[in-house]
């Protein structure tokens, strides 16, 4: 391995793989990509429903938890994130959603010129290889294949029908002119196989002579000198290695990992750093602040026997048949995403755009985490799209192997608590419509005995959890608390950028992986144009 590169990229996740591909396209650029995890050899990574096998895998997952959350009965909430080539795009639920036009226009109004919807749309199109074909909202020929769920399911069809009966429109493409309505989600798969950024962006260019990828390398800090990033230090095979970056260090470790690495490098709140005896390289109090995530409240229904994935996968014979279906035709239960369908809804006539997402999962796990229920069950997750609650990520030691403290503060505002109840009631209303009554036998959770707002809020606090979309901890902006500028350069530090979900000023209205990829595409374009 060489020691001198033009670009050193920290983290081979959703953003890092994109940057490695685009920056190494120019042969004069010497690019190093550093990943703490290993290769994506595990077959469950590539089987869509295999994400359930990866949530508790130490090999592919950092297995983070929050500290006790004060508004969730002091429960610690699981925060999985990828520790493998492809990062979280190798272990996520595969749902492809871009959010709403207004999300990005809001970023621009916050002072981030060049980040409005019309600015970002070309990068969504650049990334995409859309199964529906080329249009003003979709691209073809890009690295990332996006396609429909291969099969249709009666439960999801009934949900769509019931939503229409409740007065909501049908929407066959959440990533086009408008997001509102009910329909099937699209997936980041290609003929039934997961399209992580490792598979879509990195592996096709691995043989480039100017690109080097090192795995099982835990970055300990960015090396700085007089206000400039000059390299990266990492642990590999028990040894400390250092490499230099002659042009830039680009941190792509995600909303948890990126602020941790910056703080370990002396970039962050001076009070935090001095308390840990870390020399201050750049005073940036905003590092680790502004943490946001989508919290889900969960409803579980008992369906008519035979309609749920529970029926197919809880017996040996069912697993065998499902395995054959997947191996032969890339269809069946193993070919589905975490949420195959659902919708985006306005919770009141005075709400200008959808503020609630419902995701329908064709399985349920009410007792033992990860173990399918013995009954024919499905899950409806209700998700407030733009929560007000804000949390923090902060290191508690100068030891880079000690995980940071993650405090999400879920449901810490009255609005967020109100939305948790509204979401459950909205889903219940859809469930009572004729379309869904035809497939539902009973509501298991929270159960018909939970009627008052207080009872529903208690259920949300006791049984809800993350939908795994943390963002915002290295926020883009021009104010004193911003961490990066609109070019994603770390403020007060030369030759250092952050490119991942942590730079989002606010959560987008939906799943975050597609947006993270688009951010990386735009960042690569900016860097190459410079």
C-alpha positions as CSV (number, residue, x, y, z in Angstrom):
1,X,0.0,0.0,0.0
2,X,1.2,3.5,-0.9
3,X,1.3,6.3,1.7
4,X,0.6,9.3,-0.5
5,X,-2.7,10.0,-2.3
6,X,-4.6,12.9,-3.8
7,X,-7.8,12.0,-2.1
8,X,-8.3,10.0,1.1
9,X,-12.0,9.0,1.6
10,X,-13.0,7.8,5.1
11,X,-15.8,5.3,4.9
12,X,-16.9,3.1,2.0
13,X,-20.6,3.6,2.6
14,X,-23.5,5.2,0.6
15,X,-21.4,8.3,-0.1
16,X,-17.9,7.0,0.0
17,X,-18.4,4.4,-2.7
18,X,-19.9,7.1,-5.0
19,X,-16.9,9.4,-4.4
20,X,-14.4,6.6,-5.0
21,X,-16.0,5.9,-8.3
22,X,-16.3,9.5,-9.6
23,X,-13.0,10.8,-8.3
24,X,-11.0,7.9,-9.6
25,X,-12.5,8.3,-13.1
26,X,-9.8,10.9,-13.8
27,X,-6.6,8.8,-14.0
28,X,-4.4,11.6,-12.5
29,X,-6.3,11.3,-9.2
30,X,-4.8,8.9,-6.8
31,X,-7.7,7.8,-4.5
32,X,-7.7,5.8,-1.3
33,X,-10.9,4.5,0.2
34,X,-10.7,3.4,3.9
35,X,-13.4,1.1,5.4
36,X,-13.6,-0.2,9.0
37,X,-15.6,-3.3,7.9
38,X,-14.8,-6.0,5.5
39,X,-16.1,-7.2,2.1
40,X,-19.7,-7.9,1.3
41,X,-19.3,-11.7,0.9
42,X,-22.2,-12.5,3.2
43,X,-25.0,-13.8,0.9
44,X,-27.7,-12.3,3.1
45,X,-26.4,-8.8,2.1
46,X,-27.5,-9.5,-1.5
47,X,-30.9,-11.1,-0.8
48,X,-33.3,-8.2,-0.2
49,X,-35.1,-9.7,2.9
50,X,-31.7,-10.7,4.3
51,X,-31.4,-7.3,6.0
52,X,-33.2,-9.0,9.0
53,X,-30.2,-11.3,9.3
54,X,-27.7,-8.4,9.4
55,X,-29.2,-6.3,12.2
56,X,-27.5,-8.2,14.9
57,X,-24.3,-9.2,13.0
58,X,-21.2,-7.8,14.5
59,X,-19.4,-8.5,11.3
60,X,-21.5,-6.1,9.2
61,X,-23.0,-3.8,11.8
62,X,-21.7,-1.3,14.4
63,X,-24.6,-2.3,16.7
64,X,-25.0,1.1,18.2
65,X,-27.6,2.1,20.8
66,X,-28.7,5.4,22.1
67,X,-28.3,6.2,25.8
68,X,-31.5,6.0,27.8
69,X,-34.1,8.2,26.1
70,X,-35.9,10.3,28.7
71,X,-39.2,10.6,26.6
72,X,-39.3,6.9,25.8
73,X,-39.5,5.5,29.3
74,X,-35.7,5.6,29.5
75,X,-35.3,2.9,26.8
76,X,-32.1,2.6,24.8
77,X,-32.9,2.6,21.1
78,X,-31.1,0.4,18.6
79,X,-29.2,2.3,15.9
80,X,-27.8,-0.2,13.3
81,X,-25.4,1.1,10.7
82,X,-23.3,-0.6,8.2
83,X,-19.8,-1.8,9.0
84,X,-19.0,-3.3,5.6
85,X,-18.2,-2.3,2.0
86,X,-21.4,-0.4,1.0
87,X,-22.0,0.8,4.5
88,X,-25.7,1.1,5.5
89,X,-26.7,0.7,1.8
90,X,-25.6,-3.0,2.3
91,X,-27.8,-3.6,5.3
92,X,-30.7,-1.2,4.9
93,X,-34.4,-1.9,4.0
94,X,-33.8,-1.0,0.2
95,X,-36.6,1.5,-0.1
96,X,-35.9,4.2,-2.7
97,X,-37.5,7.5,-1.8
98,X,-36.2,11.0,-2.5
99,X,-38.4,13.1,-0.3
100,X,-40.2,16.3,-1.4
101,X,-39.2,19.2,-3.5
102,X,-39.9,21.5,-0.6
103,X,-37.3,19.7,1.6
104,X,-34.4,20.9,-0.7
105,X,-35.9,24.3,-1.3
106,X,-35.9,24.7,2.4
107,X,-32.2,23.8,2.6
108,X,-31.6,26.6,0.1
109,X,-33.7,29.1,2.1
110,X,-31.5,28.3,5.1
111,X,-28.6,29.8,3.2
112,X,-27.3,26.8,1.2
113,X,-27.4,28.1,-2.3
114,X,-27.1,25.4,-5.0
115,X,-29.0,22.9,-2.9
116,X,-32.5,23.5,-4.0
117,X,-34.6,20.8,-5.7
118,X,-33.8,21.9,-9.2
119,X,-30.1,21.8,-8.3
120,X,-30.2,18.3,-6.8
121,X,-32.6,16.7,-9.3
122,X,-29.8,16.2,-12.0
123,X,-27.8,14.2,-9.5
124,X,-30.7,12.0,-8.6
125,X,-31.0,11.4,-12.4
126,X,-27.3,10.9,-12.8
127,X,-27.2,8.2,-10.2
128,X,-30.3,6.3,-11.4
129,X,-30.9,3.4,-13.7
130,X,-34.7,3.5,-13.5
131,X,-36.7,0.4,-14.6
132,X,-39.6,2.6,-15.7
133,X,-37.4,4.3,-18.2
134,X,-36.2,7.9,-18.9
135,X,-38.4,10.8,-18.0
136,X,-38.2,14.3,-16.6
137,X,-38.1,12.8,-13.1
138,X,-36.0,9.7,-13.7
139,X,-32.7,8.7,-15.2
140,X,-31.4,5.6,-17.0
141,X,-27.9,4.3,-17.4
142,X,-26.7,5.4,-14.0
143,X,-24.9,3.1,-11.6
144,X,-27.9,2.6,-9.2
145,X,-30.6,0.3,-10.5
146,X,-34.1,1.1,-9.1
147,X,-37.1,-1.2,-9.8
148,X,-40.5,-2.2,-8.6
149,X,-41.2,-4.8,-5.9
150,X,-41.4,-8.0,-8.1
151,X,-44.7,-9.3,-6.7
152,X,-47.9,-7.7,-5.6
153,X,-49.4,-8.6,-2.2
154,X,-53.0,-8.5,-1.3
155,X,-52.4,-6.8,2.0
156,X,-50.6,-3.9,0.3
157,X,-53.3,-3.8,-2.5
158,X,-55.9,-3.6,0.2
159,X,-54.1,-0.8,2.0
160,X,-54.0,1.3,-1.2
161,X,-57.7,0.6,-1.9
162,X,-58.6,1.6,1.7
163,X,-56.5,4.8,1.6
164,X,-58.4,5.8,-1.5
165,X,-61.7,5.0,0.3
166,X,-60.4,7.3,3.1
167,X,-60.0,10.1,0.5
168,X,-56.3,9.9,-0.3
169,X,-55.1,9.6,-3.9
170,X,-53.3,6.6,-5.4
171,X,-49.7,7.3,-6.2
172,X,-47.7,5.0,-8.5
173,X,-44.5,7.0,-8.3
174,X,-43.5,8.7,-5.1
175,X,-40.4,10.2,-6.8
176,X,-42.1,12.2,-9.5
177,X,-44.2,15.3,-9.6
178,X,-45.8,14.8,-6.1
179,X,-45.4,12.5,-3.1
180,X,-48.8,12.4,-1.7
181,X,-50.9,9.3,-1.8
182,X,-50.7,5.5,-1.4
183,X,-48.8,3.0,-3.5
184,X,-46.0,0.6,-3.7
185,X,-42.4,1.7,-3.0
186,X,-39.5,1.1,-5.4
187,X,-36.4,-0.8,-4.3
188,X,-32.7,-0.4,-4.9
189,X,-32.4,-3.9,-6.5
190,X,-31.5,-5.3,-9.9
191,X,-33.5,-8.4,-10.9
192,X,-34.1,-9.2,-7.3
193,X,-30.5,-8.6,-6.0
194,X,-29.6,-5.7,-3.7
195,X,-27.9,-2.7,-5.3
196,X,-25.7,-1.3,-2.5
197,X,-23.3,1.4,-3.5
198,X,-20.6,-1.2,-3.2
199,X,-22.2,-3.2,-5.9
200,X,-23.4,-0.3,-8.0
201,X,-20.5,2.1,-7.8
202,X,-17.4,0.5,-6.3
203,X,-17.0,-3.0,-7.6
204,X,-17.2,-2.0,-11.3
205,X,-14.1,0.2,-10.9
206,X,-12.1,-1.8,-8.4
207,X,-9.5,-2.6,-11.1
208,X,-8.6,1.0,-11.7
209,X,-4.9,1.4,-11.0
210,X,-5.4,4.8,-9.4
211,X,-7.9,3.5,-6.8
212,X,-6.9,1.6,-3.7
213,X,-9.4,0.2,-1.2
214,X,-8.3,-0.9,2.3
215,X,-10.7,-2.8,4.6
216,X,-10.7,-3.6,8.3
217,X,-9.1,-0.3,8.8
218,X,-10.5,1.7,11.8
219,X,-9.8,5.5,11.3
220,X,-8.6,7.1,14.5
221,X,-8.3,10.7,13.4
222,X,-7.8,13.1,10.6
223,X,-4.2,14.4,10.8
224,X,-4.1,18.2,10.7
225,X,-1.4,20.8,10.6
226,X,-1.9,24.5,11.0
227,X,-5.5,24.6,10.0
228,X,-5.2,22.0,7.1
229,X,-6.0,18.4,6.8
230,X,-2.9,16.6,5.6
231,X,-3.8,12.9,6.1
232,X,-5.5,10.2,8.0
233,X,-4.4,7.9,10.8
234,X,-6.0,4.4,11.1
235,X,-5.6,1.0,12.8
236,X,-5.0,-2.0,10.6
237,X,-4.0,-5.4,11.9
238,X,-3.1,-4.0,15.2
239,X,-0.8,-1.4,13.8
240,X,-1.2,2.4,13.4
241,X,-0.8,3.6,9.8
242,X,-0.7,7.1,8.4
243,X,-1.4,8.2,4.9
244,X,-1.2,11.7,3.4
245,X,-3.8,13.4,1.3
246,X,-2.2,16.0,-1.0
247,X,-5.5,17.4,-2.2
248,X,-8.3,16.5,0.3
249,X,-9.5,14.3,3.1
250,X,-13.2,13.5,2.7
251,X,-15.0,12.1,5.7
252,X,-18.0,9.9,4.7
253,X,-18.6,8.0,8.0
254,X,-22.3,8.9,8.4
255,X,-24.3,10.9,10.9
256,X,-22.8,8.9,13.8
257,X,-19.3,8.2,12.6
258,X,-18.4,11.5,11.0
259,X,-18.8,13.8,14.1
260,X,-17.0,11.1,16.1
261,X,-14.0,11.3,13.8
262,X,-14.0,15.1,13.7
263,X,-14.1,15.3,17.5
264,X,-11.3,12.7,17.8
265,X,-9.3,14.9,15.4
266,X,-9.7,18.0,17.6
267,X,-12.5,19.5,15.5
268,X,-15.6,20.3,17.6
269,X,-16.7,22.0,20.8
270,X,-13.6,23.3,22.7
271,X,-15.1,22.4,26.0
272,X,-15.7,18.8,25.1
273,X,-12.2,18.4,23.5
274,X,-10.4,20.0,26.4
275,X,-12.2,17.8,28.9
276,X,-10.8,14.8,27.1
277,X,-7.3,16.3,26.7
278,X,-7.7,16.5,22.9
279,X,-5.9,19.5,21.4
280,X,-8.3,21.9,19.6
281,X,-7.6,22.0,15.9
282,X,-10.7,23.9,15.0
283,X,-13.4,25.3,17.2
284,X,-16.7,24.1,15.8
285,X,-19.4,23.7,18.5
286,X,-21.9,22.4,16.0
287,X,-20.1,19.1,15.4
288,X,-22.4,16.4,16.8
289,X,-25.4,18.7,17.3
290,X,-28.6,18.8,15.3
291,X,-29.0,15.0,15.3
292,X,-32.4,14.1,13.7
293,X,-34.0,10.8,13.0
294,X,-37.4,9.4,11.9
295,X,-39.2,7.7,14.8
296,X,-41.8,5.1,14.1
297,X,-44.9,4.1,16.0
298,X,-45.9,0.5,15.2
299,X,-49.3,-1.1,14.6
300,X,-49.4,-4.9,14.2
301,X,-52.4,-6.6,12.6
302,X,-53.5,-10.2,12.4
303,X,-54.3,-10.9,8.8
304,X,-56.3,-13.6,7.1
305,X,-54.3,-16.8,7.1
306,X,-51.9,-17.1,4.2
307,X,-51.5,-13.4,3.3
308,X,-48.4,-12.6,5.4
309,X,-44.7,-13.4,5.0
310,X,-45.0,-14.9,8.5
311,X,-46.9,-17.8,6.9
312,X,-44.2,-18.5,4.4
313,X,-41.1,-18.2,6.5
314,X,-41.9,-19.6,10.0
315,X,-41.8,-23.2,8.9
316,X,-39.1,-25.3,7.4
317,X,-41.2,-26.2,4.3
318,X,-42.2,-22.6,3.8
319,X,-38.5,-21.5,4.0
320,X,-37.6,-24.2,1.5
321,X,-40.2,-23.2,-1.0
322,X,-39.4,-19.5,-0.6
323,X,-35.7,-20.2,-1.1
324,X,-36.4,-22.1,-4.3
325,X,-38.6,-19.3,-5.6
326,X,-35.9,-16.8,-5.0
327,X,-33.1,-19.0,-6.5
328,X,-35.1,-19.8,-9.6
329,X,-36.9,-16.5,-10.3
330,X,-35.7,-13.9,-7.8
331,X,-39.3,-13.6,-6.6
332,X,-41.3,-14.4,-3.4
333,X,-40.8,-13.3,0.2
334,X,-37.0,-13.2,0.0
335,X,-37.2,-10.6,-2.8
336,X,-39.1,-7.9,-0.8
337,X,-37.9,-4.8,1.0
338,X,-38.5,-3.8,4.6
339,X,-41.6,-1.8,3.5
340,X,-43.1,-2.8,0.2
341,X,-45.7,-0.1,0.1
342,X,-47.5,2.6,2.1
343,X,-47.9,6.2,1.5
344,X,-47.4,9.9,2.3
345,X,-50.3,11.8,3.9
346,X,-51.3,15.2,5.1
347,X,-52.6,14.9,8.7
348,X,-55.0,17.9,8.3
349,X,-56.7,20.1,5.7
350,X,-54.4,23.0,6.8
351,X,-51.2,21.0,6.2
352,X,-49.7,22.1,2.9
353,X,-47.7,18.9,2.1
354,X,-47.5,15.3,3.5
355,X,-46.2,15.3,7.0
356,X,-46.7,11.6,7.7
357,X,-45.4,8.4,6.1
358,X,-46.9,4.9,6.6
359,X,-44.8,1.9,5.7
360,X,-46.4,-1.5,5.3
361,X,-44.2,-4.5,6.1
362,X,-45.4,-8.0,5.2
363,X,-44.3,-9.5,8.4
364,X,-44.5,-8.9,12.2
365,X,-42.3,-9.5,15.2
366,X,-44.2,-8.6,18.5
367,X,-42.5,-10.8,21.0
368,X,-38.8,-11.8,20.3
369,X,-36.9,-9.3,18.2
370,X,-36.1,-10.8,14.9
371,X,-38.4,-13.8,15.3
372,X,-41.6,-13.8,13.2
373,X,-44.9,-14.1,15.0
374,X,-46.7,-17.4,14.9
375,X,-49.8,-15.8,13.5
376,X,-50.3,-14.3,10.0
377,X,-49.3,-10.8,10.8
378,X,-48.2,-7.6,9.1
379,X,-46.8,-4.3,10.5
380,X,-47.8,-0.7,9.7
381,X,-45.2,1.9,10.8
382,X,-46.3,5.5,11.1
383,X,-43.5,8.0,10.8
384,X,-43.6,11.8,11.4
385,X,-41.7,13.1,8.3
386,X,-40.2,16.3,9.8
387,X,-39.7,15.9,13.6
388,X,-38.8,18.8,15.8
389,X,-36.7,16.8,18.3
390,X,-32.9,17.2,18.1
391,X,-30.2,15.1,19.6
392,X,-26.4,14.9,19.8
393,X,-23.4,12.7,19.1
394,X,-20.4,13.2,21.3
395,X,-17.3,11.2,22.1
396,X,-16.7,10.2,25.7
397,X,-13.1,9.2,25.4
398,X,-10.1,10.0,23.3
399,X,-9.9,6.3,22.6
400,X,-11.3,5.9,19.0
401,X,-12.4,2.3,19.7
402,X,-15.0,3.5,22.3
403,X,-18.4,4.2,20.8
404,X,-19.7,7.8,21.0
405,X,-22.7,8.8,23.2
406,X,-25.8,9.0,21.0
407,X,-28.7,11.0,22.5
408,X,-31.6,11.2,20.1
409,X,-34.2,12.9,22.3
410,X,-37.1,11.2,20.4
411,X,-40.6,12.7,21.2
412,X,-39.0,15.5,23.2
413,X,-41.4,18.2,21.8
414,X,-45.2,18.4,22.2
415,X,-45.6,18.5,18.4
416,X,-43.7,15.2,18.0
417,X,-45.8,13.5,20.7
418,X,-48.9,14.8,19.1
419,X,-47.9,13.5,15.7
420,X,-47.2,10.0,17.2
421,X,-50.8,9.8,18.2
422,X,-52.2,11.3,15.0
423,X,-50.2,8.8,13.0
424,X,-51.7,5.8,14.8
425,X,-55.2,7.2,14.5
426,X,-54.7,7.9,10.8
427,X,-53.6,4.3,10.1
428,X,-56.5,3.0,12.2
429,X,-58.9,5.0,10.1
430,X,-57.5,3.4,6.9
431,X,-57.7,0.0,8.5
432,X,-61.4,0.4,9.2
433,X,-62.2,1.0,5.5
434,X,-63.8,-1.8,3.5
435,X,-60.6,-2.4,1.5
436,X,-58.6,-3.4,4.6
437,X,-61.4,-5.0,6.6
438,X,-61.4,-7.7,3.9
439,X,-57.8,-8.8,5.0
440,X,-57.6,-7.9,8.7
441,X,-58.9,-10.2,11.5
442,X,-57.8,-7.9,14.4
443,X,-55.4,-5.3,15.6
444,X,-52.8,-6.8,17.9
445,X,-50.8,-3.7,18.7
446,X,-51.6,-1.3,20.3
447,X,-54.9,-3.3,20.5
448,X,-58.5,-2.1,20.6
449,X,-58.3,-1.4,24.4
450,X,-56.0,1.5,23.7
451,X,-58.4,4.3,22.9
452,X,-57.4,7.5,24.5
453,X,-54.6,9.8,23.3
454,X,-52.7,9.0,26.5
455,X,-52.9,5.3,25.9
456,X,-51.8,5.6,22.3
457,X,-48.9,7.9,23.3
458,X,-47.8,5.3,25.9
459,X,-47.8,2.7,23.2
460,X,-45.6,4.9,21.0
461,X,-43.2,5.5,23.8
462,X,-43.0,1.8,25.0
463,X,-43.0,0.0,21.6
464,X,-41.8,2.5,19.0
465,X,-38.3,2.9,17.7
466,X,-36.0,4.3,15.0
467,X,-36.7,3.8,11.3
468,X,-32.9,4.3,11.0
469,X,-32.5,7.7,9.2
470,X,-30.0,9.7,11.4
471,X,-28.8,12.9,9.8
472,X,-27.6,16.4,10.5
473,X,-24.6,16.2,12.9
474,X,-22.2,18.0,10.5
475,X,-24.9,20.4,9.3
476,X,-24.4,22.5,6.2
477,X,-24.9,26.2,6.6
478,X,-23.4,29.7,7.0
479,X,-24.2,30.4,10.6
480,X,-22.0,29.9,13.6
481,X,-23.3,26.4,14.5
482,X,-22.9,25.1,10.9
483,X,-20.1,22.5,10.4
484,X,-19.6,22.6,6.6
485,X,-20.3,25.3,4.1
486,X,-22.4,24.9,0.9
487,X,-19.4,23.2,-0.8
488,X,-19.3,20.7,2.1
489,X,-15.9,22.0,3.3
490,X,-15.4,21.9,7.0
491,X,-15.4,25.5,8.3
492,X,-12.1,26.8,9.6
493,X,-10.2,23.8,8.2
494,X,-8.6,23.6,4.7
495,X,-8.5,20.5,2.6
496,X,-11.3,18.7,4.6
497,X,-14.8,17.9,3.6
498,X,-17.7,15.9,5.0
499,X,-19.9,14.2,2.5
500,X,-22.7,12.0,3.8
501,X,-26.1,12.3,5.6
502,X,-24.6,14.2,8.4
503,X,-24.5,17.4,6.3
504,X,-28.3,17.5,5.8
505,X,-29.5,20.7,7.6
506,X,-32.9,19.0,8.2
507,X,-34.4,15.6,7.6
508,X,-36.0,15.0,4.2
509,X,-39.5,13.7,4.0
510,X,-38.8,10.0,3.6
511,X,-36.0,7.4,3.5
512,X,-32.6,9.0,3.3
513,X,-30.3,6.7,1.2
514,X,-31.2,8.1,-2.2
515,X,-30.5,11.6,-1.0
516,X,-27.2,10.6,0.5
517,X,-26.2,9.2,-2.9
518,X,-27.3,12.4,-4.7
519,X,-25.3,14.5,-2.2
520,X,-22.2,12.4,-3.0
521,X,-22.8,12.8,-6.7
522,X,-23.0,16.6,-6.4
523,X,-20.0,16.7,-4.1
524,X,-17.9,14.7,-6.6
525,X,-19.0,17.1,-9.4
526,X,-18.0,20.1,-7.3
527,X,-14.6,18.6,-6.5
528,X,-13.8,17.6,-10.0
529,X,-14.9,21.0,-11.3
530,X,-12.5,22.7,-8.9
